[in-house]
Amino acid sequence: MPEIDIENKPCSDGVAIVIFGVTGDLARRKLLPGLYENAKNGRLPDPFYIIGFARRPWSHEKMRNVLREGVYEYGRTQPIDDAILEKLLEKSFYVESTFEDQAGYQELDRVLQKIGVKNTLFYLSTPPGNYSTIVKNIGQSKLEVCPAGWRRIVVEKPFGRDLETALSLDNELHAVFNEDQIYRMDHYLGKETVQNILAFRFGNGIFEPLWNRKYIDHIQIAMAETEGVGTRAGYYDNAGVVRDVFQNHLLQLLSLTAMEAPAVFNAKAVRDEKVKVLKSINNISGDQAIKNTFRAQYVSGNINGQRVASYRDEPNVASDSITETYMAARLFINNWRWAGVPFYLRSGKRLPARATEISIQFTQVPLALFGQRNLAGDAPNMLVIQIQPNEGITLFLGAKAPGSAMNIEPVEMRFNYAEAFGGEPPEAYERLLLDCLTGDATLFTRSDEVEEAWRLTQGIIEAWKSQNLKNLPIYEAGTQGPHGADDFISADGRKWREF
């Protein structure tokens, strides 16, 4: 195990972030670039230490080199400022240990005593199967040198794989940490455009009066990916879209879109309103889950001019797998604002474009006053909040086309984040890491929120399991999705917005 060659220091107001699983991709691709951007903007406390914890036989210098390369490759603002990066890395140290070995935690305790900071942020950058072991060992170890400081823990999604395991993980976390010390990371909530949902709705007086069942026909929330399962096949074949995306990302976006205005803008008030939305969603289990969901699996097709394999032919995927790679769901929120308004959620892999967006379809005028054309079909009033990759907001309006006839055509009013603010928005991890360090839990999921999301998702999973299907409907890679999904929404007299 590499030695830490520093003198014992008295307690300071600094922070140490302990990254369990520091040798993995997340630390190199997201965490260190995010910390670097915060350091560059003078947002990190001083002193600030990075303690890596993993089983690989690395030295301190080996870890620093890997993290340095990650910042150079994935840093958002180029060129990299060498002086700032080296100052960040010179206070970085490595602890070599398995997650099960209590001796490793004793060494970690010794390192924390040497650097003498009051505050510690534990970051679980590991597969979910390691969470319980790490949390238990943190609880059995001292790992807190200065009692006046704080301890927090960051847990990456997924938070369990069903309701039972989510509740079990919650109990294990609460055995060591209080709820206000636990930061459940869903990086989607750190995206600027996701946060803009709240600013757009509650910071402007134009749209919020229309944000209800009287003026909105339906809402679509979509997350499309061109990629297949890649190296995640082992995980994905046991998860599918319903666990990987629906239970977290899509339901998070739904709750932000549908929530009431919080009394104040703080973590408790915002999260209280999100939980109210999840509790108000209609029962979706048994026959209702079958009726209100649709799932499918991709087969071979063309993506960007290249032929790609079927899902069942992907490495580490079972040849008879019925794991869904596409999912659509119809949900209703049973409250006064949204009664009767369907929310259509869908996500899929191997679709023709990468896009995450929220589409609000407003109701149409009751009469076509300006001629023979169908206003609802030709010039729908739609507001689209684009979350990725081109962050922005677009409003579709009907306007008179040039000519003597009164023909209404759709036109666009567009806000683009990069154009308006002169650059790409910060990466989600930049914001979320800083929130962890400052103690702002607004953009992190609370335990009751996770539980409600799993209760809803569990009903779908159990209903699907009861069907005992041998095969799923299919769709060709590179297409808009399965034909059955078109039938699913057209039965309501509506259609999907194309990617």
QUIDA-V570405 format. One record per pair of residues at least 6 apart in sequence whose C-alpha atoms are under 6 Angstrom apart, sorted by the first residue. I is the first residue (numbers start at 1). J is the second residue. D is the distance in whole Angstrom. If there is no record, write none. Layout:
[[I,J,D] [I,J,D]]
This chain:
[[1,96,6] [2,59,6] [8,114,4] [9,114,6] [9,115,5] [9,116,5] [10,116,5] [11,116,4] [11,117,5] [11,118,6] [12,117,5] [12,118,6] [13,118,6] [14,45,6] [14,46,5] [14,47,5] [14,48,6] [14,117,5] [15,48,5] [15,117,6] [15,119,5] [15,120,6] [16,48,6] [16,49,4] [16,50,6] [16,120,5] [17,50,5] [17,120,6] [17,121,5] [17,122,6] [18,51,5] [18,52,6] [18,122,5] [18,123,6] [19,52,5] [19,53,6] [19,123,5] [20,53,5] [20,124,5] [20,125,6] [21,53,6] [21,54,5] [21,125,5] [21,126,5] [22,52,5] [28,67,5] [28,70,5] [29,70,6] [29,74,6] [33,71,5] [33,75,5] [34,429,6] [34,430,4] [49,91,5] [49,92,6] [50,92,5] [51,92,6] [51,93,5] [51,94,6] [52,94,5] [52,95,6] [53,95,5] [54,96,5] [54,97,6] [55,96,5] [55,97,5] [55,98,5] [60,93,5] [60,94,5] [97,104,5] [99,134,6] [109,143,5] [113,145,6] [118,146,5] [118,149,4] [119,149,5] [119,150,5] [119,151,6] [120,151,5] [121,151,6] [121,152,5] [121,153,6] [122,153,5] [123,153,6] [123,154,5] [124,155,5] [139,176,5] [152,181,5] [153,182,5] [154,183,5] [154,184,6] [155,184,5] [155,185,6] [156,185,5] [159,166,6] [160,166,4] [163,454,5] [183,444,6] [184,444,5] [184,445,5] [185,444,6] [187,428,6] [189,443,6] [190,428,4] [190,432,6] [191,428,5] [193,387,5] [201,208,6] [212,337,5] [212,338,6] [213,337,6] [213,338,5] [213,341,6] [215,362,6] [215,363,5] [216,361,6] [216,362,4] [216,363,5] [217,361,6] [217,362,5] [217,363,5] [218,341,5] [218,342,5] [218,361,5] [219,343,5] [219,359,6] [219,360,5] [219,361,6] [220,343,6] [220,344,5] [220,345,6] [220,358,6] [220,359,5] [221,345,5] [221,357,6] [221,358,5] [222,345,6] [222,346,5] [222,347,6] [222,356,6] [222,357,6] [223,347,5] [223,355,6] [223,356,4] [224,347,5] [224,348,5] [224,354,5] [224,355,5] [225,349,5] [225,350,6] [225,351,6] [225,354,5] [226,349,6] [226,350,4] [226,351,5] [226,352,6] [226,353,6] [226,354,6] [227,350,5] [228,349,6] [228,350,6] [233,316,6] [234,316,6] [237,323,6] [240,323,5] [240,324,5] [241,325,6] [247,453,6] [247,457,6] [255,274,5] [255,277,6] [259,273,6] [259,274,6] [259,277,6] [262,269,5] [262,270,6] [267,441,5] [267,442,4] [275,449,5] [280,333,5] [280,334,5] [281,332,6] [281,333,4] [281,334,6] [282,332,6] [285,459,4] [285,460,6] [286,463,5] [289,460,5] [292,329,6] [292,330,5] [293,328,6] [293,329,4] [294,327,6] [294,328,5] [295,324,6] [295,326,5] [295,327,4] [296,324,5] [296,326,5] [296,472,5] [296,473,5] [296,474,5] [297,324,5] [297,325,5] [297,474,5] [298,311,6] [298,474,5] [298,475,5] [298,476,6] [298,477,6] [299,310,4] [299,311,6] [299,476,5] [299,477,6] [300,308,6] [300,309,5] [300,310,4] [300,476,6] [300,477,6] [301,307,6] [301,308,6] [301,476,5] [301,477,4] [302,477,6] [302,478,5] [303,478,5] [312,319,5] [322,471,6] [325,348,6] [325,349,6] [326,347,6] [326,348,4] [327,346,5] [327,347,6] [328,345,6] [328,346,4] [329,344,6] [329,345,5] [330,343,6] [330,344,5] [331,342,6] [331,343,5] [332,342,5] [350,477,5] [350,478,6] [351,478,5] [351,479,6] [351,480,6] [352,478,4] [352,479,6] [355,388,6] [356,387,5] [356,388,5] [357,385,5] [357,386,4] [357,387,5] [358,384,6] [358,385,5] [359,383,6] [359,384,4] [360,382,6] [360,383,5] [361,382,5] [362,381,6] [362,382,6] [364,376,6] [370,406,6] [379,398,5] [379,409,5] [379,410,4] [381,396,5] [381,397,5] [382,395,6] [382,396,5] [383,394,6] [383,395,5] [384,393,6] [384,394,5] [385,393,5] [386,392,5] [386,393,6] [391,417,6] [392,415,5] [392,416,4] [392,417,5] [393,414,6] [393,415,5] [394,413,6] [394,414,4] [395,412,6] [395,413,5] [396,411,6] [396,412,5] [397,410,6] [397,411,5] [398,408,6] [398,409,5] [398,410,5] [399,408,5] [399,409,5] [400,407,6] [400,408,5] [401,407,6] [401,408,6] [401,409,6] [418,424,5] [475,481,6] [475,482,5] [489,495,6]]
